[in-house]
Amino acid sequence: MSPNTDRLLDFLRDHDAPCPVCGYNLRNLTVPTCPECQHTLELTVGVTGVRIGLYIATLAPFMFSGMAGLALGSLIVTVAAAPGGAGTGPPPMLYLLTVIGLASGTFAIALLVFRRRFLAFAPGTQRCWAVLAWTVHLLPFLGLLGVVLATA
């Protein structure tokens, strides 16, 4: 057995500790495997709580915009595929919004993939990213809303 396994079993000999998967009490464990769920256990360093609020605040506008881009793209394809729909295409603004939404969704996927890098940023840097994300998404939306209301 490795030194870490010995340390884990020494600790569990005298302490109550739940299995991180099933919650089974691992006191008096003699092998580094949970007897309840059969997951292999190891001694690691962990954090008590990851601050994900700013991560979610940054991710949300990108995900929403990405879903809107998918919906608009589906609408464009559906209209184009409908009988007689190919003759009258959607306005160019709809294409632009679709491309922006899909680019935003791509950024959301990248943010999901590299979430550990984002979470390693200092809270001030995370806050700047969140403000930037909302600004980049809200300003064009408000501008578009103003155009729609002005033409109505």
C-alpha positions in Angstrom: 0.0 0.0 0.0 1.1 3.6 -0.6 1.8 6.0 2.2 -1.3 8.0 1.4 -3.4 4.8 1.7 -1.8 4.0 5.0 -2.6 7.6 6.2 -6.2 7.3 5.1 -6.7 4.0 6.9 -5.0 5.3 10.0 -7.3 8.3 10.1 -10.4 6.2 9.5 -9.4 3.8 12.3 -10.4 6.5 14.9 -12.7 8.8 13.0 -16.2 8.8 11.6 -16.1 10.0 8.0 -18.8 9.5 5.3 -18.1 8.1 1.9 -18.1 11.0 -0.5 -20.3 9.0 -2.9 -22.9 7.1 -0.8 -22.4 8.6 2.7 -21.6 5.2 4.4 -19.6 5.7 7.6 -16.0 4.6 6.8 -14.8 4.2 10.5 -12.6 1.2 11.0 -12.0 0.7 7.2 -9.3 -1.8 6.5 -9.0 -1.5 2.7 -9.3 1.8 0.6 -12.7 0.8 -0.9 -16.1 1.7 0.4 -17.9 -1.5 1.5 -21.3 0.0 0.5 -20.8 1.4 -3.0 -17.4 -0.2 -3.8 -15.8 3.1 -4.9 -12.0 3.3 -4.4 -11.0 5.9 -1.8 -7.9 8.1 -1.7 -6.5 10.7 0.5 -6.8 14.1 -1.2 -6.9 17.8 -0.5 -10.2 19.5 -1.1 -11.9 22.8 -0.6 -14.9 23.3 1.7 -16.8 25.5 -0.7 -16.2 26.7 -4.3 -17.5 30.2 -5.0 -19.6 29.7 -8.2 -21.9 32.6 -8.1 -19.8 34.9 -10.3 -19.1 31.9 -12.6 -22.9 31.4 -13.1 -23.4 35.1 -13.5 -20.8 35.1 -16.3 -22.1 32.0 -17.9 -25.8 32.8 -17.9 -25.9 35.5 -20.6 -23.7 33.5 -22.9 -25.9 30.4 -22.5 -29.2 32.3 -23.0 -27.8 34.0 -26.1 -26.6 30.7 -27.4 -30.0 29.1 -26.9 -31.7 32.1 -28.6 -29.2 31.7 -31.5 -30.2 28.0 -31.9 -33.9 28.9 -31.8 -33.4 31.6 -34.4 -31.3 29.3 -36.6 -34.0 26.6 -36.4 -36.6 29.2 -37.3 -34.7 30.3 -40.3 -34.2 26.7 -41.5 -37.8 25.9 -40.9 -39.1 28.9 -42.8 -36.6 28.2 -45.7 -37.7 24.6 -45.9 -41.4 25.4 -45.9 -43.2 25.4 -49.3 -42.9 28.9 -50.7 -40.7 29.9 -47.7 -37.5 30.2 -49.7 -38.7 33.1 -51.8 -39.0 35.5 -48.9 -36.0 35.3 -46.6 -35.9 36.6 -43.1 -34.5 40.1 -42.6 -30.7 40.4 -42.4 -30.9 41.4 -38.8 -32.3 38.0 -38.0 -29.2 36.4 -39.6 -26.9 38.7 -37.6 -28.7 37.9 -34.3 -28.4 34.2 -35.1 -24.7 34.4 -35.7 -24.1 36.5 -32.6 -26.2 34.0 -30.5 -24.3 31.0 -31.9 -20.9 32.7 -31.2 -22.1 33.5 -27.7 -23.1 29.8 -27.2 -19.7 28.7 -28.4 -18.1 31.0 -25.8 -20.5 29.4 -23.2 -19.2 26.0 -24.1 -15.6 27.2 -23.8 -16.4 28.7 -20.4 -17.8 25.3 -19.3 -14.7 23.5 -20.6 -12.3 25.9 -18.9 -14.3 26.5 -15.8 -11.4 25.6 -13.5 -9.3 28.3 -15.0 -12.2 30.8 -14.5 -12.7 29.7 -10.9 -8.9 30.1 -10.2 -9.2 33.9 -11.0 -9.4 36.3 -8.1 -13.0 37.4 -7.2 -12.3 40.9 -8.6 -11.3 39.4 -12.0 -14.4 37.1 -12.0 -16.6 40.1 -11.2 -15.1 42.0 -14.2 -15.8 39.1 -16.5 -19.4 38.9 -15.2 -20.0 42.7 -15.7 -18.4 42.4 -19.2 -20.6 39.5 -20.1 -23.8 41.2 -19.1 -22.8 44.5 -20.7 -21.9 42.8 -24.0 -25.3 41.1 -24.0 -27.6 43.8 -22.6 -26.4 46.8 -24.6 -27.3 45.3 -28.0 -30.5 43.9 -26.6 -31.5 47.3 -25.4 -30.6 48.9 -28.7 -32.6 46.3 -30.6 -35.5 46.9 -28.2 -35.3 50.6 -28.9 -35.4 50.0 -32.7 -38.4 47.7 -32.3 -40.3 50.2 -30.1 -39.4 53.1 -32.4 -40.8 51.3 -35.4 -44.0 50.1 -33.6 
